Amino acid sequence: MDNFYPVAVVVTYETFGRLEVSKPLADFVDSRLAPSTDVGVEQFWSSLEQIIEHFGPRIRACLDERDDLQARIDSWHRNKDDLPASPIDFLHSIGYLVEEPPPEAVTTAGVDPEVAHQAGPQLVVPVDNARYALNAANARWGSLYDAFYGTDAIDEAGGADRRGPYNPVRGQRVIDRVRALLDSHVPLASGSHGDAVAYSVSAEALRVDLANGAAAGLANPEQFVGYTGTASAPDTVLLRKHGLHIELVIDRDHPIGRDDPAGVADVMMESALTTIMDLEDSVAAVDAEDKTAAYANWLGLMQGSLTASFTKGGQAATRSLNEDSVVIDPSGNPKTVRRRSVMLIRSVGLHMETDILRLGDQPIPETIIDVAMAAWCALCDLAGAGPHRNSHAGSVYIVMPKLHGPGETALVRDLFAEIEDILGMAPNTLKMGIMDEERRTSLNLAACIAEASERVVFINTGFLDRTGDDIHTNMEAGPMIPKAEIKTSGWLNAYEEANVAVGLAMGLPGHAQIGKGMWARPDDMAAMLDEKIGHPQAGATTAWVPSPTAATLHALHYLETEVGALQDVLAESPADRAAAVRSMLVPAVLPPDRELSPAEIQRELDNNAQGILGYVTRWVGQGVGCSKVPDIDDVALMEDRATLRISSQHIANWLHHGLLSEEQVVEAMQRMAAVVDVQNADDPDYEPMSGDFSASIPFGAALALVLEGREQPNGYTEAILTAHRRRQKAAG
């Protein structure tokens, strides 16, 4: 962690014992956080000082162990003469692989049903952006009409253009598509929703009057959940399949409803059941000001008080958290319908340090303050003091990224326990999400889960970071195959399957989510509808999507797949864990008989260089941690630090093995910088990189990520990004 903060940033501190607290954080705690809870300021900082003294050395020892293991793996790849030839034997001999624990069902209790039982989409959003955070939290429900109309999920052939004013041709195509979905998922006993002229409630059941004069009920009456308005003319009708709700909005005065025979103005889909409020890969928080703003937003979410004002479409708007609603169930009783996602929060990884706090004039592990602030803010929710509850079960959900194996999982478990103690929380209030995105965790996933068996509520295949780690771990094994081909490599497929298999074997259903990674093309919803159904069909209870609209469309996959029943089937035929481990240990290197042409090498280099520059210029230059970045073919991709890790490590690998020269890399980076400048020409806040490359801090960061990539611990990008972003901020 040497030279992690090479740029002098003027920070004023307040002193509590040996602990120095940056002024922005101290002011936030004094004026906003502490008055909202019963935790005293002096008591908290004093206790946190002891926690830092206890866990700081443990965390640094873990980082030293990572470096030592990597050095041993590098040596094994270079010379196996005096070491076990089998990778499994070798990794066992150095402690990288541990013995697989016997299947042991987790016992995590006090988990909200959206996490423990219900299958559905998940959003990840930067918590430092209040507008985006609120939009994601409110994405529990989304309009199917809007999702189809505004995306390529409905084609534009035959006059169905989606641009410009409302197009009735496209509108009718959307309505027909949604009516067909209703017939598929909440069918009538006879007839079609497309022929409905009225919906009403009679004798505790839904009645649908049809154009031919007949009336029908639901084929499965239990799918009727409730209604609002009057039984004879409801305002909304609530239906359900596989635990997800579908809501018919009936309004004959609405521009759409007045032309609809049944008065249906919209069909709402229950969408993002959970949202991860992110302090990690999707943010660019590098100092006390940045981090405190993020913590303040999390507090606002936990208090239910966060708002964001902005201009959209030329109109001023203010966004806040949605209120729950009440429907009348078939028996005539009120039933509360939740209108917000259950929120988790993701900390940074153990490898990050921050000077937002200092102990003995030294920065501290950033994870410690992230967990402490997340938990302290959440006391407001646990007390039920605000207008909304995030966790009705009384839990705080903290996702831990980039853990390397069971020892680090146990460290975080212990950290959670001590944070609970200083905040007066009941044991196991803090629940742990384990990101399965590092190779040592993948190979030892069952042991990781066992270490957190009373806290685990989430595992997820973060395949992007996992790919970056695999490239770095196997840096000495040889040159990697082209990046796009890694997606279909044997180790990656084995990893995806093993994650679900281990989660089922360890008894996660009923206690925790089993998740899959992000759909990276936010504008390609037709393709997402075709492909992303593979995630629930693999037995995953949730999967990441890049927007609320994508969540609404991805929710349809969970109507098609009853994940819980599928998990029961998969659990009856457990996968061969030993075979999965063997497959995961085969690096995606070029076979000896394959030689890439100069054109193939140049195309790969240009693609990686353009992607790195497109992302870094926003991260370093503008402080944007996650955004849609056009690739070399101008296709918008959702980029964050995980994708950056892959691209930078891939170039570093080819550079190390002689497929590229440093001169080639520099030339490609300079040429692609000009391309990125053109792609961002319409952004008034963008500063071009080309012209004087030595003066461009973002360009310097991008080049360092590649040329220094092999030396970066585990191939992480944060140290270089943080240093250059701080330089950019210091330069004004």
N, C-alpha and C positions, 0 to 999 in steps of 0.2 A: 504493500500500500504506500510505498515511498513516493513522494512527489505527487500525491493525489490532488493536492491543492497548490499548484505551482504559481497561481496568480494571487497576489495580495488583494484581498477584498476587505474594505474597512467595515468592521463589525463591532458594535458596542455590546458589552455583556453585563449582566447582573450576576452577582456572586451569591451562591448558596452553599456554604461550606467550601468544599474543594471543587464544586461544580459551577461552571460558568454557563449561563443561559443567555443566548442571544436576545437582544432587546425586542425584536418583533415577536418571538415566541413567548418571552416573559410577559409582555404586554397582553398578548392574546389570552394567556392563562389567567392573569390577574383580572382582566376586565370582562372576559366572556366565559371562559371555561369553568374556573373555580366557582364563581357565583351561581352556576347552574347545578352544582353538585355539593355534596357534603364533604368533599375531600379538601383538606387544607393545603395551601400552597407550600408552606415550609415543610410540612410533613411529606408531601409528595416528592419534592426535589431531594430531600434528605434520603428518602427510601430509594429513589432512583439512582442516586450516587452509589449506594451499596450494590444495586443490581448491576450497574455498569462495571464496578470493580470486580464483581463476581463473574459476569458473563463476557466482558471484554477479552480477557485472556483465553477463555474457552473458544470464543469465536476465532480469535487469531490463530489458535492452535489448529482449528479445523482448516483454516486457509493454508497454513503451513503443510498440513497433511495432504491437501489437494495438490500443492506444488510438488511434494515429494513423490506422490503416486504418479503424477504426470511424468516426472523425470524418469521413474522406473519403467513406465510404459514406453517412453521414447527410447530408452536404452534397449528394451526387449525387442522392439521393432528393428533396431539397427543391428543387434547382435544377439542371437538366441543360443549361441553355442553353450554357454554356461548356465542357461536358465531353462525352466520347463518349456518344452515345445508347444504344448497345448495351451491355448489362451485361457481356458478355464482353470487349469492347474496353476498357471502363472498368476492369474488374478487372485486366486485363493491364497497363494503363497505370500502375497504382499498385503493381504487384508482388504483388497478392493472388492472382492466378492465374499459374502458371508454365507453361512449355512441357511438354507431356506427354512423358515419356521413352519411348524405344522399349521394347517388351516385353523384359524382362531377367529371366531366371529367377533367383530367389533361390538362395543357396548355403548356407543355414544348415545346419550339420552338428552331430552329437552331440545329436539330439533324440529323446526317448522316443517309442515308437510310439503311445502314447495321445494325443500332441500332433501327431505328424507324419503318422500314417496312419489311426488308428482314429476312426470317427465315433460320437459318443454325447453324452449330456447333460453339462451343466456347471453346477456350483453356485457361487454367490458368497455368502460368509459373513463377518460381522465377526470379524476375528482377535482383537479385544479380549475376546471372550466365549469362554472355553476350552471350555465345554460345547457351544456351537454349532459351534465350529471342529472339534472332535473328531467330532461327529455328521456333519458334512459330509465330513470326510476318510474316515470309515467308510462313507459312502453309496455306495461302489463297488459294493456289493451291497444289494439290497432285496427284501423279500418281496412277490411278486405277490399272494398271498392277502391280506396285510394291506392292501396298496395299494388293492385293489378293495373289500375288506370295509369299510374305514374311510372311504371317500369316496363322492361321488355318482356315481362311475364305474359303479357298480351301482345301479339305481334301487330304491326301497323299495316299489314296488307289490306287491300280492299277499302281504302279510305279511312282506316282507323288510326290516323296520326294522333300522337299524344301531345304534340307541341301546339302552342297557341291557345285560343279560347276553347271552352268545353266542346268536345266533339261527340255528338249524339250517337254516331256509328260506333265509336270506341266505347262509349258509355253502355250501349246495349250489349256489346260483346262482353264487357265486364260483368254486367248483371246476369247474363246467361251463364257465364263461367261460375259465378258464385252460386247461382241457383242449382247448377249441376253438382257443386260441392255439397250443398245442403241435402240434395237427394241421395248423395253417396254416404254421408256421415250421420245425418239425422233424418232418414227417409220417412215418408208417410206410409201408413198402412195401405193406402191406395192413392194413385194420382201422383202429382209432382208439385214441388214448391213453385215451379215455374208457372203453374196454372192457378196459384193462390190468388184469391180476391179479398180475403179477410182472414185475420188471425184473432182468436178469442179464447177465453178460458171457460170451460163448462164442466161441472161435475168433477172438479179437481184434475182436469186433463186439458191438454191443448186441443183446440178445434181449429181446423183449417177449412174454410169454405173455398170451393174450387169453381172455376169458370163454367163448368158444365152443370152447375147447380147442386152437385154432390158435396158432402162434407167428409173429412177424414181426420183421423188422429195420427199420432206418431206410431210407426211400426213397433217401436219400443217406448212405451209411455214413460218409462223411468228416465228417459233423456230430457224430459221437461223439468226444469229446475224452478222456474218462477217467472214473475212478470212485474211490471210497474204500471201505474195508471189504473184503469178499471178493467174488470174481467171481460166486459163486453167489447171494450175498445182499448186494449193495452197500448201503452207508449213503447214498451220494450217487452221482448220475449226472450227468456234465458234458457238455452239448451246446453247439453253437455255430452261429450264423448271422450273416453279414456281420461277422464278427470279434467279436461280442458273445456272451457265454456265458449259458446258461440251466442252472440246477442243480436237479435233482430231489432233494429231501430225503426219504429213506425211513426211517420209524421207526414200526413197528407198535405201539409202546408209547405213542406220542403221542396225545393226545385226538383229533386229526384223523386221524392215520395209522392208528389202530386200527379206524376205521370205513371206511377207504378200501380197496377190494379189492386194490390194489397196494401198500398201506402208505405212500402218498405223504402226508407230513405238511405239506409246503410246496413251493413252486416259487420259487426265488430267481432274480432277474434282475440281470445285470450292468448297473449304472446310471450313476452319476456317475463317468465316466472321469477327469475333471479337476475340481478345485475351486480357485477363486480366493479366497485368504485376503486379506481386504480391509482396507486402511488408509485407504480413501477414503470413498466415498459412503455406505456402510452403517455407519460408525462416527461417534462424537461425541467424538473425542479432541482436546482443546483445550489441554493443558498437559503438563508433563514427567511427571506421575504417570500420566496417561492413555496417553501414547505409550509410556512405558517398559513398562507392563503389556502393551501390544500386542506390542512387540518381544520380551518375555519369552515370550509364548505362541508366537510364531513360532520362537524358539529351541527351545522344548520340542517343537514339531512336527518341526523339523529333527534334533533329537537322538533323537526317538522316545520322549521321557520325559514328555510332557505328560499330565496327568490332570485330571479335574474331578469333584468330589463334589457331589451334590445330592440332593434328595428328589423322587421322582416317584411319583404315586399312593399317597402315604403311606409309601413305602418308600425307605430310603437306598440310593443307587446311586453307583458310581464308574465313570467312563468313561475309557478309554485307547484308543490306536490299535490297530486290529485286526492280528493276526498274519497273515502269508501262510499258505496251506495247501498241501498236496502231494496230488496225485491220481496214480493209476497210469494211464498212457496205454494205448491199445489194444495196444501192443507189450510192455507189462509194465514200462515204465520210469517212474521218478518224474518228475512235471512240477509245477513251482511255479505256483500260482494266486495272483495278486495280489489282496489284499483291501482295499486303500486307494486312494483317488484320488491321481493325480499332482497335487501342489499347486503353484500359482502364487501370487504375492503382488502385490497392486496398491498402488502408491505413490499419494500425493496428486499433484495437478497442479502445474505450474510456478508458478501464481499464488499458492500458499500460502506464508506465512512462519511461522516458529515461534521462540519464545524458549527452546526446549529446549536450544538452543545459541545463543551470541552471539559475534559477532566485532566487536571494537571497540565493545562495549556495544549492538550492534544485532542484531535478529533475523536469521536466515538463511533462504534458500529451503528449505522443508521437504522438497522432493524429494531434496535432497542427502543429508540424514541418513536418510531412508527407504530410499534405494537402498543406502547404505553399511551400515546395520544389517541389511537383508534379506540382503545378500551375505555379511557377516561371519558372521551366524548360520548361513547355508547351508554354510559351510566344514565344519561338523560332519557334514552329510549327504554332502558330496563326499568326506570322508575315510573314510566308512563306519564311523564309530566307534560308532554306535548300533545298536539291534536291528533297525531298519528302514532301507530306502533309499527316499528320495523319487524321485530321478532316478538310475536305473541308467546313463543315458547320460552322467552327469557334467555336468549343466547346472543353472542357476538361472534360473527363469522369472519375470520382473518385468514386470507389465502397467503401461503408462504411459497415464494418462487425460488427456483435455482438451488434447492437443497441437494447436497451430495450424500446420499446414503442414510442409513438408519441412525448413525451417530449424531448427525446434524439434526435429524428429526427429533431425536431425544433431547437435544439441547434446546430446541424451540419449545418442545413440550414443557421443559423445566422453566424456561423463560415465561411462558404463559402463566404457569402456576404462581410465580413470584409477582408478576404484574397483578394477578387476581388478588393476591394477599395485600398488596399495598393499597389497592382500591376498595377493599372490603367486599369483593365479589365472592359468590359461592364457588367452590371448586368445580372446574370444568365448564364454567360459564363461557370462557373463550374457546371457541371451536376452531379446528385447524383444517385448512384446505392444503393439500399436498400437490404441488405442480410436478407431475412426472415429466420433466423436461431436461433432465441431466442424465447421462449414461449410467452413472453409478446408482442413481435412484431407480432407473428402469430395471437394472439387473438385480436390484435388491428391494423391489417394491413391496413385497409381502412383509419383509422385515421392517420397512419404514412404517407401514400401516400398523404393524404390531406395536411399535414404539408409541404410537398415538392412538391406541385402540379405544380410549375413552373420550377422545376429542375429534377424531377425523370425521369430516363431513363432506369431503370433496377430494377426488383425484381427477386428473385431467391429462390427456396427452397433448402437451405443448410441442407439437412436432417441429415447429420452426426452430425454437431454441435447441430442441433435442438434436436436430440436424447440425446446427452450428457446433454443438458440443462434440458430436461424433466426428466431425471434420477435425476439430482441434485435438481431440484425444488420440486420433489415429493419424496425426500430422506426419509421422515418420513412416507410416505404412506404405506410402506411395501417393502418386497424384490421383485426385478424386475424379470420378466420372463427371460429365457436365451436370450442372446444378439441377436442371429439369429432370434428369434421369434418376436422381437420388430419390425422388418422390415414389418411384416404383421399385426401389431396391429391396432386397430381401430383408435386411435388418429393420427397415422402417415398417414394412408390413407386419413383421413379427412383433415389433414394439406396440403397434396399435392394437393387435389382437390380444397380446399378453396383458395389456393394461386392464381391459375388461375382464379377462379370465381371472386375474389376480383379485380384482375388486369383488367379483362374485364369490371366489373361494374364501375371501376374508369376511364375507357377510355384510358388505356395504348396503345392499338394498334394505330399505326401511330405516337406514341411519344416515346415508350419505349419497351424494351425487357421483356418478361416473361420467366424466365429460370428454368431449372431443374438441378439437381446435377450430380455428377461425376459417370462415369463408373469406378469402382475401380480395375478391373482385366485387365490390359493392354495387357496381352498375350492371352486373350480369346475373339478374335474378332468374331468368329463364333457365340458365345453366344450373343455378343453385337448386331450383325446384327439381331438376332432373337428377342431380348428383348427391345433394346433401342428405337425401333420405337414407343414404348408406350409414350415417351416424346412428340414428335410432335402430336401424336394422342390425347394427353391430352389437346392440345391447347397451348403448350409452343413454343415460337418462337426460343428458343435456349436451348442447354443442354451442360454440360461440358463433355469433353473427355480427356483421359490421354496422348494423343500423336498426332502428325500430321497425322500419319497413321490412327489412330482411327477417326480423324476428316474427312478424306477422305471417309472412309467407312460409318460413321454416316451421311454424307451428302446425301447418297442414300436414307435415310429415308425421307428427305425433298423433294426429287423427287417424292416419293410415296404419300406424304401428303401435301395438299395445306393448310397450317396452317391458313392463313388469312381467307379463306372461312369457315374453321372449327370453328374459333373463332366467326365468325358471327352467326353460328348456335348455339354455346354454349351460346352466349350472349342473345339469344332470350328466353332461358329457364334458368334464373338465379337460382343458387343453394340456398338451405335453409341455410342462414348464421347462424341462431340461432342453427340449428341442428348441423352444423359443429363445432361451438364453444362448444356445449355440448360434442360432440365426442372427441374434442381435450383436454377436461378436465378430461378424464378418464385415469388414469395412467396405465402403462403396468405392474401391479403387479401380482404376483402369486395368483391365486384364492385360497380361504381358503381350498378347498378340494384337492388341488394338493400338493404333497410332492415329492421333487426331491430326487432321490437316491444318495448315496455317490459317485457313479461312474459319474453320471451326473454333480454333483457339482464339482468334481475334473477335469473333462474334460473341463468344462467352465472356471474354474480357470486357468488351464494350458494354454488354448487357449488365454485368456486375458493377462496372464503374458508374454507369448512368444511374442505376438504382441507388448506389451508395450516395452519390452526389445529390440526387433528388431528395433524399431523405435528410441527409446531414445539413443541407443548406437551410432547411426549415427548423431543424432541431437546434443547431448552433446559432443560426442567424436570427430566428424569430421566436425561439422557445416553444416550438410546437412539437410535442412528443409523438403524436400519431395523426396521420392524415392520409387522404387519397393522393398518391404520388403517381404521375404518369410514368409508365415504363418506357423503354426504348422505342416501342411501337405505339406510344401514346394511349395505352390501355391503363385505366386508373386502377391502381392496386392499393389496398390498405397496408401501409407500412408502419412498422415500429422497430424497436431495437432488436427484436428477434430476427427479423428479415435482414437487418443490417449485419448482424452477427454472421449469418450464413454467407452473405456476399463477400464480406471482408475476409473471412476465413478461407473461402474458396480461392480467392486471388492469392492470398498468402500461401496456400498450399501449392498452387501451381508455380508460384514464384520460387518457393523453397526447392521444388523438384525440377526446376530448370525448364518448364514449359513456357515460362515467361521470363523476360529480363526486366530489371528495374526501369530501364529506359522505355520499354514498351508500356509498362504500367503508367509511368508519368505521362507519356504521350497520349495514351487513351484517356486518362483522367482529365487532361487539359482539353482534349477534343470534346469529351462528353460534357464538360462544364459549360461549353458554349451551347450544346444542345439543351441542357437544363435551364440555362439563362433564357433561351427562346421559349421554353415551355412555361416559364414563370413571368413572361413579359407583361402580362396583364395584372400582376400583383403589385400594387403601389408600395408595399412594404418590403419588396424583394430587393436585395443588393446583388448585382451580377458578380459572378466569380471570375469570369474570363477578362482578359485585359492585363491586369496586374495580379498574377496568381499569388505572388508573395505577400500581397496586402490583404488577401481574402482569408479571414479566419476560418470560415466553413470549409474552404478548399483545403487549407492546411490540416483541418481535422480529418477530412475524408482521406487525404493522402496518408496521414499517420495511421489511420485504422488499417490500411492495407500493408504499408511498409513495416509497421511495428506489430502487425496482427499475430505473428507467430509467438511473440514474446508476451502478449497480453494473457494474464491468468485465465485459463479455460476459454480463451477467445472472447472474453467479454469486451464490450464496447464502451461501458459507462465511464471508465477513468478518462479516456481520451475525449469523449463527448463533454463530460463535465468540465474538464480543464479548459477546453476551447470555448464552451458557452460562458464560463466565468470571464474569460478574456474578452469575449464579445460584449458582455454586460458592462465590464469595466471600461471598455472603449466607448460606451454610450451608443 
